[in-house]
């Protein structure tokens, strides 16, 4: 009888140790997944940071500042003439260069090819 009680206690202790071991392995796997996800996030943020730093250096360059001053503010260098074309003239010129094309249905196009 004593052997059966000792055997039952040993089995219970082994099962508890095995259960705790499995739980710790599961938590370690989850921690590894969280670490991997965090590393991916850090990598993406570092790439975005490099891109933003590159854009910042471009924006701070004198060429970019001059381009923005010319395009958005209409400024010019000394002895330059700024020409502003009115919208209606621009539309008139652009509209004259592109003829309007009417697309016929496919069957009507073939009809005109063969029976014209």
C-alpha positions in Angstrom: 0.0 0.0 0.0 2.8 2.4 0.8 4.5 1.7 -2.5 1.3 2.6 -4.3 1.0 5.9 -2.4 4.7 6.7 -3.1 4.2 5.8 -6.8 1.1 8.1 -7.0 3.0 11.0 -5.4 6.0 10.5 -7.8 3.6 10.4 -10.8 1.8 13.6 -9.5 5.2 15.4 -9.0 6.4 14.3 -12.5 3.1 15.5 -14.1 3.4 18.9 -12.3 7.0 19.3 -13.4 6.0 18.3 -17.0 3.1 20.8 -16.9 5.2 23.6 -15.7 7.9 22.8 -18.2 5.4 22.9 -21.1 3.9 26.2 -19.8 7.4 27.8 -19.7 8.2 26.5 -23.2 4.9 28.0 -24.5 5.7 31.4 -22.8 9.2 31.3 -24.3 7.8 30.8 -27.8 5.3 33.6 -27.3 8.1 35.9 -26.1 10.2 35.0 -29.1 7.2 35.9 -31.4 6.7 39.2 -29.6 10.5 39.9 -29.9 10.4 39.1 -33.6 7.4 41.4 -34.2 9.1 44.2 -32.2 12.3 43.8 -34.2 10.3 44.0 -37.5 8.6 47.2 -36.2 12.0 48.7 -35.3 13.4 47.8 -38.7 10.4 49.5 -40.5 10.7 52.5 -38.3 14.4 52.8 -38.9 13.9 52.6 -42.6 11.2 55.3 -42.4 13.5 57.4 -40.3 16.3 57.1 -42.9 13.8 58.1 -45.6 12.6 61.1 -43.6 16.2 62.2 -42.9 17.0 62.0 -46.6 13.9 64.0 -47.4 14.8 66.6 -44.8 18.2 67.1 -46.3 16.6 67.5 -49.7 14.1 70.0 -48.4 16.8 72.0 -46.7 18.9 72.3 -49.8 19.1 75.7 -51.5 17.9 74.2 -54.8 14.7 72.9 -53.3 14.1 76.2 -51.5 14.6 78.1 -54.8 12.4 75.7 -56.7 9.6 76.2 -54.2 10.0 79.9 -54.2 9.7 79.9 -58.0 6.8 77.5 -58.3 4.6 78.3 -55.4 5.4 81.9 -54.7 6.0 83.1 -58.2 9.4 84.7 -57.3 12.2 85.1 -59.7 15.9 85.9 -59.8 17.2 89.4 -60.6 16.8 90.3 -64.2 14.4 87.5 -64.9 10.9 88.0 -66.3 8.0 85.9 -65.0 5.4 85.1 -67.6 1.9 84.2 -66.4 -0.5 82.6 -68.9 -4.1 83.1 -68.2 -6.1 80.0 -67.7 -8.6 80.7 -70.5 -5.7 81.1 -73.0 -4.0 78.0 -71.7 -7.2 76.0 -72.1 -7.7 77.5 -75.6 -4.2 76.5 -76.7 -4.3 73.0 -75.1 -7.8 72.3 -76.5 -6.8 73.3 -80.0 -3.9 70.8 -80.1 -5.9 67.8 -79.1 -8.7 66.9 -81.5 -11.8 65.3 -80.1 -12.1 61.6 -81.1 -15.4 59.8 -81.0 -15.1 56.1 -80.5 -17.6 54.1 -82.4 -19.0 50.8 -81.3 -16.9 47.9 -82.5 -19.5 46.5 -84.9 -20.1 49.9 -86.5 -16.3 50.4 -87.0 -16.1 47.1 -88.9 -19.3 47.9 -90.8 -17.6 51.2 -92.0 -14.4 49.4 -92.9 -16.1 46.8 -95.2 -19.2 48.6 -96.5 -18.1 52.1 -97.1 
